[in-house]
Amino acid sequence: MYPETFEGFQVDSAETWTTFHKREFKPKPFGDYDVDVKIHACGVCGSDVHTITGGWGPKNFPLCVGHEIVGEAIKVGPKVTLIKEGQRVGVGAQIYSCLDCKQCNNDNETYCRHQIDTYGGYWPNTDIVLQGGYSSHIRAHEHWVFPIPEALETTTVAPMLCAGLTAFSPLVRNGAGPGKKVGIVGMGGIGHFGILFAKALGAETWAISRSHAKEADALKLGADGFIATDDKDWNEPYRMTFDLIVNTASGSEGFDLGKYLSLLDVHAKWVSVGLPEGEGQEVKSHMFMENGCLIGASHLGSRKEMLRMLQLAADKGIKPWVETIPISEKGIAEAVTRLKKNDVRYRFSLTEFNKVFPS
């Protein structure tokens, strides 16, 4: 019997963010272009923690989070052409856009005014709050369901569906490649993907972190150099030498933005992908007048970029650093608690879904 409802682990409030309850929930209505995925693994993303703790503001509880999903396509709508039943597929942090506006038609569907995140929002014209991947199944439009290359392992590819793409898109959109010097600020889950992908694209890649604590890790990941911002006058030897810096930092306290921007060459770009809680950095014109650098941001990535990233990872044998934890109330609580403390190198994947959600 095909399930009319799905099951997942929900949090009831920001005050009880480490307490998960296994419950049934109703998915959005099944559409002609939809794919249902039976989940086998799900990454644990910083977004999940910011959401359930209330760090990004009030949310629609009870809520099942998770948007780095890998599983099997078990049902496809009558108009689906991109996915076949039985395929191993991934779903990331977005499940809908209009696919008809200027942005969508230019492979910028993640910037569509009508885009819908994988979890937390209401499905249009219903009272259904969308639930994420700490669950038995996910239902999504085929455009946001991605075939996974055979060479990639389920548990290590899962975090690529959000963290990997978040790092990859600004790299490829801003010319990371041979002859370019790229800096990756922050040695966390997204940052470690930034190093892996910048190197895979052929760029000279430098890790930029507060202390030297993760220098050995950065070099193992393939970084060509390392800068610790706790060092005295740390920016001086590197002023105006970088072609691109991707900022993945999840915090902004004590962040001297002017010194970071001084690293950039003339009209080079600073692109932020992290979403720190709180007010963030103060930006003043004099910070970027000296080199005319450009400040921007990036949100997820397009379907084309996702497919290109997954193929690059398969072709280059990219191995993200992923720790697995069997899914359960206790397992998820451990994962989100440790992630909140930055006690992970560098991503978690929840596994053993079949034991908790048997067919």
C-alpha positions in Angstrom: 0.0 0.0 0.0 1.5 3.4 -1.0 1.7 5.7 2.0 -0.9 8.6 2.2 1.1 10.1 5.0 4.9 10.2 5.7 6.7 9.9 9.0 9.4 12.1 10.4 11.2 13.5 13.4 9.7 16.8 14.4 10.7 19.6 16.9 7.8 21.3 18.7 9.5 24.6 19.6 12.8 26.5 19.7 12.8 26.0 23.5 12.8 22.2 23.0 15.1 22.1 19.9 17.0 19.0 20.9 13.8 17.0 21.6 12.5 15.1 18.5 9.2 13.3 18.1 8.6 10.6 15.5 5.2 11.4 14.0 3.1 11.1 10.8 2.6 14.1 8.7 0.6 15.0 5.6 2.7 15.9 2.5 1.7 18.5 -0.1 -0.7 17.2 -2.8 1.0 15.0 -5.4 1.3 16.9 -8.7 1.9 15.8 -12.3 5.6 16.8 -12.2 6.2 15.5 -8.7 8.6 12.7 -7.5 8.3 10.9 -4.2 11.6 9.8 -2.7 12.1 7.1 -0.1 14.9 8.5 2.0 18.1 6.6 2.7 20.3 9.3 4.2 20.1 13.0 5.1 22.8 15.5 5.9 22.6 17.7 8.9 23.0 21.3 7.8 23.7 24.5 9.8 20.4 25.8 8.4 18.6 23.0 10.4 20.1 24.2 13.6 19.5 27.9 12.9 15.9 27.0 12.2 15.0 24.8 15.2 16.8 27.0 17.7 14.9 30.1 16.5 18.1 31.8 15.5 16.6 32.9 12.2 13.4 34.0 13.8 10.0 32.3 14.5 9.2 29.2 12.5 6.2 27.0 11.8 6.3 24.3 14.4 6.0 21.3 14.7 8.7 21.0 12.1 10.8 18.2 10.6 14.0 19.7 9.1 16.7 18.3 6.8 17.4 19.3 3.2 20.4 17.2 2.1 18.5 14.2 1.0 19.4 11.0 -0.8 17.1 8.2 -1.6 15.2 6.2 -4.2 12.5 7.6 -6.5 9.5 5.4 -5.8 6.8 7.3 -7.5 6.9 9.8 -10.4 4.1 11.9 -11.8 2.6 11.4 -15.3 4.5 14.4 -16.8 7.9 13.7 -15.2 10.7 13.3 -17.8 13.8 14.0 -15.8 13.6 11.2 -13.2 12.8 7.5 -13.6 11.3 5.3 -10.9 14.0 3.3 -9.0 16.7 5.9 -9.6 19.0 7.0 -6.7 18.3 10.7 -6.4 19.0 13.7 -4.3 16.9 16.6 -3.1 18.4 19.8 -1.7 17.2 23.0 0.0 14.6 24.0 -2.6 11.6 22.2 -4.0 9.7 24.7 -6.1 9.9 27.8 -8.3 7.6 29.1 -11.1 10.0 28.0 -13.9 8.5 30.7 -16.1 10.0 34.0 -15.0 13.1 35.8 -16.3 15.2 34.4 -13.4 14.0 30.8 -13.9 14.6 31.0 -17.7 18.2 32.2 -17.1 19.1 29.3 -14.8 18.6 31.5 -11.7 15.6 29.6 -10.4 17.0 29.7 -6.9 16.4 33.5 -7.0 12.8 33.1 -8.3 10.3 35.3 -6.4 8.1 32.3 -6.0 10.8 29.9 -4.9 9.9 27.6 -2.0 12.3 26.0 0.5 12.2 22.3 1.2 10.9 22.7 4.7 9.3 25.3 7.0 6.9 27.1 4.6 3.3 26.7 3.7 2.5 25.0 0.4 0.5 27.6 -1.6 -3.3 27.7 -0.9 -3.1 25.0 1.8 -2.5 24.8 5.6 0.3 22.2 5.0 3.7 23.1 6.4 6.4 21.5 4.3 8.5 19.0 6.2 12.1 18.0 5.5 14.4 15.1 5.2 14.6 13.7 8.8 11.8 11.6 7.5 10.6 8.5 5.6 9.9 10.3 2.3 10.1 13.7 0.5 7.9 14.9 -2.3 9.3 17.5 -4.8 8.9 18.8 -8.3 11.2 16.9 -10.7 13.3 20.0 -11.4 14.7 19.8 -7.8 15.3 16.0 -7.8 18.7 15.1 -9.1 20.1 11.8 -10.3 23.2 10.8 -8.3 26.2 9.5 -10.2 27.0 5.9 -9.4 30.6 6.7 -8.3 29.3 8.8 -5.3 28.5 7.2 -2.0 25.1 7.9 -0.5 26.4 9.1 2.9 29.1 11.4 1.5 27.1 12.9 -1.4 24.2 13.9 0.9 25.9 17.1 2.3 26.7 18.2 -1.3 22.9 18.7 -1.9 23.0 22.0 0.1 26.5 22.7 1.5 28.3 21.5 -1.6 26.1 23.5 -4.0 26.3 26.6 -1.8 30.1 26.5 -2.1 30.2 25.4 -5.8 27.8 28.0 -7.4 29.7 31.1 -6.4 33.0 29.5 -7.5 31.9 28.6 -11.0 29.9 31.9 -11.4 32.9 34.0 -10.5 35.6 32.3 -12.6 37.4 30.0 -10.1 39.8 27.9 -12.2 43.3 27.7 -13.5 45.3 31.0 -13.1 43.0 32.3 -10.4 43.7 32.7 -6.7 40.7 31.8 -4.5 40.3 32.3 -0.7 37.8 30.3 1.3 36.9 32.0 4.6 35.7 29.6 7.3 36.8 26.0 7.8 33.3 24.5 8.5 30.9 22.4 6.6 30.5 24.7 3.6 34.1 25.9 3.8 35.6 22.5 3.5 33.5 22.0 0.3 34.8 25.3 -0.9 38.4 24.1 -0.6 37.6 20.8 -2.3 35.7 22.3 -5.2 38.0 25.3 -5.8 40.9 22.8 -6.1 38.9 20.5 -8.3 38.2 23.5 -10.6 41.9 24.2 -10.9 42.3 27.3 -8.8 45.1 28.2 -6.4 43.2 27.7 -3.2 43.8 29.3 0.3 42.0 28.6 3.5 41.3 31.6 5.8 40.5 30.8 9.4 40.7 32.5 12.8 43.4 30.3 14.2 45.9 27.6 13.1 43.8 24.9 14.7 42.5 23.6 11.3 45.6 24.3 9.2 46.6 20.6 8.9 43.0 19.7 7.8 43.0 22.5 5.2 46.2 21.2 3.7 44.9 17.6 3.7 41.8 18.8 1.9 44.1 20.2 -0.8 44.6 23.9 0.1 47.7 25.5 -1.3 48.0 28.0 1.6 46.6 29.0 4.9 46.0 32.3 6.6 45.1 32.6 10.3 43.4 35.9 11.1 44.5 35.8 14.8 48.0 36.4 13.6 49.4 40.0 13.9 49.0 42.0 10.7 47.7 38.8 9.1 46.5 40.6 5.9 49.5 42.6 5.1 51.5 40.0 3.1 48.5 39.1 1.0 47.0 42.5 0.2 45.4 42.7 -3.3 46.5 39.2 -4.3 43.2 37.3 -4.5 40.8 37.1 -7.5 37.9 35.8 -5.5 37.0 35.2 -1.8 34.0 33.1 -0.8 33.0 33.8 2.8 31.4 30.7 4.4 31.7 31.9 8.0 28.6 31.4 10.2 29.5 34.1 12.7 30.3 37.8 12.5 31.6 38.6 16.0 35.0 40.2 15.9 35.0 40.1 12.1 37.2 42.9 10.7 35.6 43.0 7.2 38.0 45.7 6.0 41.1 43.5 6.5 39.4 40.7 4.5 38.5 43.0 1.7 42.1 44.3 1.5 43.1 40.9 0.2 41.2 41.3 -3.1 42.7 42.5 -6.3 41.1 45.4 -8.2 37.4 44.8 -8.8 37.8 41.3 -7.4 34.8 39.8 -5.6 33.9 39.0 -2.0 30.9 36.6 -2.1 29.1 35.6 1.2 27.2 32.4 1.5 27.0 32.1 5.3 23.9 33.5 7.1 25.1 34.5 10.6 22.5 35.2 13.2 22.3 38.8 14.5 23.1 42.1 12.7 26.2 41.1 10.8 29.1 43.3 9.8 29.0 47.0 9.3 29.9 47.9 5.7 31.5 51.3 4.9 32.5 52.6 1.5 36.2 53.2 2.5 36.6 49.5 3.1 36.4 48.7 -0.6 37.4 52.0 -2.2 41.2 51.2 -2.2 40.8 48.3 -4.6 37.3 48.8 -5.9 36.4 45.3 -4.8 32.8 44.1 -5.2 30.7 42.7 -2.4 28.0 40.2 -3.1 26.3 37.0 -1.9 25.1 33.7 -3.4 22.1 31.5 -2.6 22.2 27.8 -3.4 22.6 27.1 -7.1 20.8 26.1 -10.3 19.9 22.6 -11.4 22.6 22.8 -14.1 25.1 23.7 -11.4 24.0 20.9 -9.2 24.4 18.3 -12.0 27.8 19.8 -13.0 28.9 19.6 -9.3 27.9 16.0 -8.8 29.6 15.0 -12.0 32.8 16.9 -11.1 32.8 15.1 -7.7 32.4 11.8 -9.4 35.0 12.5 -12.1 37.6 13.8 -9.6 36.9 11.4 -6.8 36.1 14.2 -4.4 35.8 12.9 -0.8 34.1 15.2 1.7 34.7 14.6 5.4 31.5 13.1 6.7 30.6 11.5 10.0 27.6 9.2 10.0 25.0 8.9 12.8 22.0 6.4 12.7 18.8 8.3 12.6 16.8 8.3 15.9 15.5 10.8 18.5 18.9 10.4 20.3 21.0 10.4 17.1 19.5 13.6 15.7 19.8 15.3 19.1 23.5 14.4 19.2 24.0 15.6 15.7 22.3 19.0 16.1 23.9 19.6 19.6 27.4 18.9 18.3 26.8 21.0 15.2 25.7 23.9 17.3 29.1 23.6 19.2 31.0 23.2 15.9 32.0 19.8 17.1 32.1 18.1 13.6 34.8 17.8 10.9 33.0 18.6 8.7 29.5 17.3 8.0 27.0 14.8 9.5 24.9 12.4 7.6 22.0 10.6 9.2 21.8 7.0 8.1 19.9 3.7 8.7 16.6 5.1 7.7 15.3 1.7 6.7 15.5 0.5 10.3 13.4 3.4 11.6 11.1 3.7 8.6 10.6 0.2 7.3 8.9 -0.3 4.0 
